Amino acid sequence: MPHFLIKKEEIKNDIIELSDNENFFHLTKVLRIKPNQKVKFIDNEKNVYLCEVLEVSKKNLSAKIIKKTVSDRVLGVNISLIQSILASDAQNLLIANATQTGVKKIYPVISDNVSVSLSSLKGKVEKWIKVASENFKQCERADMVEIEQIAKLKDVLSKFKKENIIIFAEKFENTTLNECCLDLDKNSEIAVVIGPEGGFSDSEFDYFISQNYKLATLGKMIYKAPNAVVAGISNIISRIE
């Protein structure tokens, strides 16, 4: 059952009231929820509320809380994704996959081989947030992923400790994934870096090597970027959580 993020002020006397907002629209117009049906909500403190719908009108929905629990569907480590922006459909799939794997933040970046024009990216972050929100509901994770504003790759890399950056590269591997994970500071933000469809440029690899960043591969197969997110994040989680 998908859950819907609510604010604490929408709860009064064990009743959740929705009035003409995105959740109201999704529940009433998309799911066509009816009185007596069950629905699940979550607040920003990870409290989950199983509810029974009491009333649905044109602009309001009320639901009674039946059970309250605390969700544990959150990663025990702070993993962020730095990803070169992809073409529209692939980018949406990447955002969906990253949300479902539990990353805390997504940093969409411009790298040398990005195939989309800068002019086409206006308003895209807001659309990606909506994609993330839909996947947040479906996978029932306890925390909402944050999507940062578009920036340059080098500028974003500079925000992280070098030992906490893992770059997945289809060539120039200089360490194994096991070795990459050994010296991670698990109390700090960990950055996983995924390149564009055409891979990183030679000049970018020269920069990575000059900075002594850790370059790892996902094995002998070459993944499309949205699938590399799932494979990369999952492999790291299995080693450090």
C-alpha positions as CSV (number, residue, x, y, z in Angstrom):
1,M,0.0,0.0,0.0
2,P,1.5,3.4,-1.0
3,H,1.9,6.0,1.7
4,F,1.5,9.8,1.5
5,L,3.6,12.4,3.2
6,I,1.7,14.7,5.5
7,K,2.3,17.6,7.9
8,K,1.7,17.2,11.6
9,E,-0.8,20.1,11.5
10,E,-3.0,17.9,9.3
11,I,-3.7,15.6,12.2
12,K,-6.2,16.7,14.8
13,N,-7.7,14.4,17.5
14,D,-6.7,11.2,15.6
15,I,-8.3,12.5,12.4
16,I,-6.2,13.4,9.3
17,E,-7.8,16.1,7.2
18,L,-6.7,16.8,3.6
19,S,-8.0,19.8,1.7
20,D,-7.5,20.3,-2.0
21,N,-3.7,19.5,-2.1
22,E,-1.6,17.0,-4.1
23,N,-2.3,14.1,-1.7
24,F,-6.1,14.9,-1.9
25,F,-5.9,14.9,-5.7
26,H,-4.0,11.6,-5.9
27,L,-6.2,9.8,-3.5
28,T,-9.6,11.1,-4.9
29,K,-8.9,11.5,-8.6
30,V,-6.3,8.9,-9.3
31,L,-7.0,6.2,-6.7
32,R,-10.6,7.1,-6.4
33,I,-10.6,6.3,-2.7
34,K,-13.9,5.8,-1.0
35,P,-15.2,5.9,2.6
36,N,-14.3,2.8,4.7
37,Q,-11.2,2.1,2.6
38,K,-7.8,2.0,4.1
39,V,-5.0,4.5,3.4
40,K,-1.5,5.0,4.8
41,F,0.2,8.3,5.7
42,I,3.7,9.2,7.0
43,D,5.0,12.4,8.6
44,N,8.5,13.9,8.5
45,E,9.3,12.2,11.8
46,K,8.8,8.8,10.2
47,N,5.5,8.1,12.0
48,V,3.3,5.9,9.8
49,Y,-0.5,6.1,10.2
50,L,-2.8,3.4,9.0
51,C,-6.2,5.1,8.5
52,E,-9.8,4.4,7.5
53,V,-11.4,7.0,5.3
54,L,-14.4,8.6,6.9
55,E,-15.6,11.1,4.3
56,V,-14.7,12.3,0.9
57,S,-16.1,15.5,-0.6
58,K,-15.2,17.7,-3.6
59,K,-12.5,19.5,-1.6
60,N,-11.9,17.5,1.6
61,L,-11.0,14.1,2.8
62,S,-11.0,12.9,6.4
63,A,-9.5,9.7,7.7
64,K,-9.4,8.2,11.2
65,I,-6.1,6.8,12.5
66,I,-6.4,3.1,13.3
67,K,-2.8,2.4,14.0
68,K,0.4,4.4,14.4
69,T,3.9,2.9,13.9
70,V,7.4,4.1,13.3
71,S,8.9,3.3,9.9
72,D,12.4,1.8,9.7
73,R,12.6,1.9,5.9
74,V,15.6,4.1,5.8
75,L,19.3,3.4,5.1
76,G,21.7,3.3,8.0
77,V,24.3,5.3,6.1
78,N,24.1,8.6,4.3
79,I,24.6,7.9,0.6
80,S,24.2,10.6,-2.0
81,L,24.2,10.2,-5.8
82,I,26.1,12.5,-8.1
83,Q,24.8,11.8,-11.6
84,S,25.4,13.2,-15.0
85,I,22.1,14.4,-16.4
86,L,20.5,12.0,-19.0
87,A,17.9,12.4,-21.7
88,S,14.4,12.9,-20.3
89,D,13.0,9.3,-20.0
90,A,16.3,7.9,-18.8
91,Q,16.7,10.7,-16.3
92,N,13.2,10.0,-14.9
93,L,14.0,6.3,-14.6
94,L,17.3,7.1,-12.8
95,I,15.5,9.4,-10.3
96,A,13.0,6.6,-9.7
97,N,15.7,4.0,-9.2
98,A,17.8,6.2,-6.9
99,T,14.7,7.0,-4.8
100,Q,13.9,3.3,-4.4
101,T,17.5,2.4,-3.4
102,G,17.3,4.8,-0.5
103,V,19.8,7.6,-1.4
104,K,19.5,10.7,0.7
105,K,20.4,13.3,-2.0
106,I,20.6,13.4,-5.7
107,Y,23.1,15.9,-7.3
108,P,22.3,16.3,-11.0
109,V,25.5,17.6,-12.7
110,I,26.8,18.8,-16.0
111,S,29.8,16.7,-17.3
112,D,31.6,16.8,-20.6
113,N,29.5,14.1,-22.4
114,V,26.1,15.1,-21.2
115,S,23.8,14.9,-24.2
116,V,21.1,17.4,-23.2
117,S,21.2,21.1,-23.8
118,L,21.4,23.5,-20.9
119,S,18.4,25.4,-22.3
120,S,16.2,22.3,-22.1
121,L,16.9,21.9,-18.3
122,K,14.8,24.8,-17.1
123,G,12.2,23.6,-14.6
124,K,13.5,20.1,-14.8
125,V,14.4,19.8,-11.1
126,E,10.8,20.5,-10.1
127,K,9.7,17.7,-12.4
128,W,12.3,15.3,-11.0
129,I,11.1,16.1,-7.5
130,K,7.6,14.9,-8.6
131,V,9.1,11.7,-10.0
132,A,10.9,11.1,-6.7
133,S,7.7,11.9,-4.7
134,E,5.7,9.3,-6.7
135,N,8.4,6.6,-6.0
136,F,8.6,7.7,-2.4
137,K,4.9,6.8,-2.0
138,Q,5.2,3.5,-3.9
139,C,8.3,2.1,-2.1
140,E,7.2,3.4,1.3
141,R,10.6,4.7,2.3
142,A,10.6,6.6,5.5
143,D,12.5,9.7,4.3
144,M,12.0,11.8,1.2
145,V,15.1,12.1,-1.1
146,E,16.4,15.6,-1.7
147,I,17.2,16.7,-5.2
148,E,19.8,19.5,-5.4
149,Q,20.0,22.2,-8.1
150,I,21.9,21.5,-11.3
151,A,25.6,22.2,-10.9
152,K,29.0,21.4,-12.5
153,L,30.6,18.0,-11.7
154,K,33.8,19.3,-10.2
155,D,32.0,21.8,-8.0
156,V,29.9,19.1,-6.5
157,L,32.8,16.7,-6.0
158,S,34.6,19.4,-4.0
159,K,31.8,19.2,-1.3
160,F,32.9,15.7,-0.3
161,K,35.8,14.1,1.5
162,K,38.0,12.3,-1.1
163,E,37.9,9.0,0.7
164,N,34.1,9.2,0.6
165,I,33.8,9.5,-3.2
166,I,33.3,6.3,-5.3
167,I,33.2,6.9,-9.1
168,F,31.8,4.1,-11.2
169,A,33.8,4.1,-14.4
170,E,33.8,1.8,-17.4
171,K,37.6,2.2,-17.8
172,F,40.7,3.2,-15.8
173,E,39.6,1.2,-12.8
174,N,42.2,1.8,-10.0
175,T,40.6,-0.1,-7.1
176,T,38.1,-2.8,-6.3
177,L,34.7,-2.0,-4.8
178,N,35.7,-3.9,-1.7
179,E,38.7,-1.7,-1.3
180,C,36.7,1.4,-2.0
181,C,34.4,0.7,0.9
182,L,37.2,-0.1,3.5
183,D,38.1,3.5,4.3
184,L,34.7,5.1,4.0
185,D,33.8,7.5,6.8
186,K,30.3,6.0,7.5
187,N,29.4,9.0,9.7
188,S,29.8,11.4,6.8
189,E,28.0,11.8,3.5
190,I,29.2,9.2,0.9
191,A,29.1,10.1,-2.7
192,V,28.4,7.6,-5.5
193,V,29.2,9.0,-9.0
194,I,27.5,7.8,-12.2
195,G,28.5,9.2,-15.6
196,P,26.3,10.0,-18.7
197,E,25.3,7.6,-21.5
198,G,28.6,8.2,-23.3
199,G,30.7,7.8,-20.2
200,F,33.2,10.3,-18.7
201,S,35.6,12.1,-21.0
202,D,39.4,11.5,-21.1
203,S,40.0,14.9,-19.5
204,E,37.6,14.0,-16.7
205,F,39.4,10.8,-16.1
206,D,42.7,12.7,-16.1
207,Y,41.2,15.0,-13.4
208,F,39.9,12.0,-11.3
209,I,43.3,10.4,-11.4
210,S,45.1,13.7,-10.5
211,Q,42.8,14.0,-7.5
212,N,43.4,10.4,-6.5
213,Y,39.7,9.6,-6.5
214,K,38.6,6.0,-6.2
215,L,37.5,4.5,-9.6
216,A,35.7,1.2,-9.6
217,T,33.7,-0.8,-12.1
218,L,30.6,-2.9,-11.7
219,G,32.2,-5.9,-13.3
220,K,32.5,-7.1,-16.9
221,M,29.1,-5.9,-18.0
222,I,28.4,-2.3,-19.1
223,Y,25.2,-1.0,-17.6
224,K,22.9,1.8,-18.8
225,A,23.1,4.7,-16.2
226,P,19.7,4.1,-14.6
227,N,20.6,0.5,-14.0
228,A,24.1,1.3,-12.9
229,V,22.5,3.3,-10.0
230,V,20.7,0.2,-8.7
231,A,23.7,-2.1,-9.2
232,G,26.2,0.4,-7.7
233,I,24.2,1.6,-4.7
234,S,23.0,-2.0,-3.8
235,N,26.6,-3.3,-4.0
236,I,27.8,-0.6,-1.7
237,I,25.0,-1.0,0.8
238,S,25.6,-4.8,1.0
239,R,29.2,-4.0,2.0
240,I,28.8,-1.3,4.5
241,E,25.4,-1.5,6.2
